[in-house]
Structures are given as C-alpha cells and as structure tokens.
Amino acid sequence: MLELNSTGRWEGELIQAQRDGTQVVVASRWALQLDELGKPIAVLETNNDITERKRSEESLHKAQTELAHVTRVATLGEMTASIAHEVNQPLGAVVNNASACLRWLAGQPPNLEEARKSAALIIADSHRASEIIGRIRALAKKAPPRKEWLDINETILEVIALARSEAQGNRIALQTQLSDDLPLILGDRIQLQQVILNLIINAIEAMNGVAEGPRELKVGSGKDDSQGVRIAVRDSGPGLDLESLDHLFTAFYTTKPQGMGMGLAISRSIIETHGGRLWATANEHRGATFQFTLPAGGERMS
C-alpha cells in the first residue's frame, strides 16, 4: 500500500507484471482529489512505461563502468616502474632483515634478542608489501560499484602510497594537508581512489614540463560550505590555458600526445554520481588546482 505525502501526492517507480508475465517499469504519479468540503473523493493515477529508458540507463552505466576500469588499468600500466619500486622496497628490507637475523643466530652465543627484533621487522615489511599489492589488485580488479562508509583521508593516503615513488622519480615534493575533523563519506572506495590517482598523475605530468622553479604537489582535504568534504590537488606546473577550461572534462579532449582524453571525463562522472562536483582553476602565480566535493553521507549517490 503506497502512502501519500502531506500534500496528498506520491510519485515514484513501480514494477508491474503484464498479462504475458513480462515485467515493465513505470513512472507512477498519484494525487488525492478532494471535494469542495476538503473530503477525499478519488485518487488520480498516471503511469508512463519507462522500461526502455531504464534499460538504456543500465547499458550506459555498464559501459561507463567498463571504460572506467580500462582507464584505471591504463593508469597503473603507466606507473609500472613506480609500482615495482614501491613493492621492491619492503621486499628488499625483508631480505636484509632475514640476513641480519641469520647473523645474530650464528653468533657464539647467538643473540636471540636481536634475532627476534629482525624477525619482527621481517613480519612488518611483509605486511607492508602485502598491503601495496592489495591496493594494486583492488584498483586493477573489475568489479561492480560498492558503497561503503569511507574515511576520505585514509582513501587519499592509500593512493599517495602508490604515487609517492612516481613523484620522487620526477623530483616533485609531494605534501599533504589533511583536516582531521571530516565526516565519513558513503561511496565507492576504488572509484574515488581512481579520481584522486588521476588528478595526482595529471599534476605530475604537468610539472614535467617545468624546467625552472620548485616542483610542488599538495593534496589537501577539508570541509566545504555544506559541511561535506572538499579535496584539492594543487601543482606548480605551467598552469591552465583559460580557453581550454571549458573543454578539460570533455571526453576525448587531451593535451597529451599519448593521452586518451578520458581520465578527467570519467573522474567528473564518478564525482557527480557520488553527488559531488569536480572543477579546475588556474593558480594566481603558477600551476593549477583541481578540486572536488562530496556530500556527507552520500545521500544522492544512486
């Protein structure tokens, strides 16, 4: 039984079965009709078959998910050297600590306390390597969107753990300024990490063309005016061409020789799906800042 609201109206989507057993989706509107005394006399109902529209929306959503996955994998492919370096660091530490452990045990008498410390370091470095590999697998995995409660700062730091070597390899100082009083966000962790990673990689690539001056990349988080969250990625690159601002988020528009022109378009689509907004501004002196907002609680995410 559907309940009308305080104005005597209701609207929504219903699934109805036809005589042949097939199901259709209808956009339904109900309105309570009153007589001159204000007493209800009838309910006016209108229904529109939107089955084909819903199918088209599902097909579009599936295509967008597929394209987002392809773009994510392509980005990871571009970061192969940096990712290998990130994984090799803890693996190298494991080898060094294992060798040290053997030396402590081979002493006469064996130094068990130092051997225990080395073994503990081996365990910690093994966990670190496992976490890095887990993040890479999650980003590369093809899976349907999944909503969960997220600490956006934690989500940012997980991305930075993958991108830090890329920044260091390009002589870029990567800094974070994360607010510690942010609300939780209801969203898809992998999709939001894809957006953050794309903005960071874009900033690094932009600064590769800077021959002089500092190369600085700052990633910050804070509250926006509506008490949601705002994430900003600021670089000291050559900045933005003001004439290209309107095209930055257009599909297939790119300034990179080997670029697909889909990263920013997909990123904006992801943020809008989460009920937020993504935009870019030119910095006052040099560089650009890409920012996006997300509502607290993610009420508008479908």
HELIX and SHEET records of a PDB file:
HELIX    1   1 THR A   51  GLU A   78  1                                  28    
HELIX    2   2 THR A   80  ALA A  106  1                                  27    
HELIX    3   3 LEU A  112  ALA A  140  1                                  29    
HELIX    4   4 ILE A  152  GLY A  169  1                                  18    
HELIX    5   5 ARG A  189  MET A  207  1                                  19    
HELIX    6   6 LEU A  242  HIS A  247  5                                   6    
HELIX    7   7 GLY A  263  THR A  273  1                                  11    
SHEET    1   A 3 ARG A   9  ALA A  17  0                                        
SHEET    2   A 3 GLN A  23  LEU A  34 -1                                        
SHEET    3   A 3 PRO A  40  ASP A  49 -1                                        
SHEET    1   B 2 GLU A 148  LEU A 150  0                                        
SHEET    2   B 2 ILE A 185  GLY A 187 -1                                        
SHEET    1   C 5 ALA A 173  LEU A 178  0                                        
SHEET    2   C 5 GLU A 216  LYS A 223  1                                        
SHEET    3   C 5 VAL A 229  ASP A 235 -1                                        
SHEET    4   C 5 ALA A 288  LEU A 294 -1                                        
SHEET    5   C 5 ARG A 277  ALA A 282 -1                                        
END                                                                             
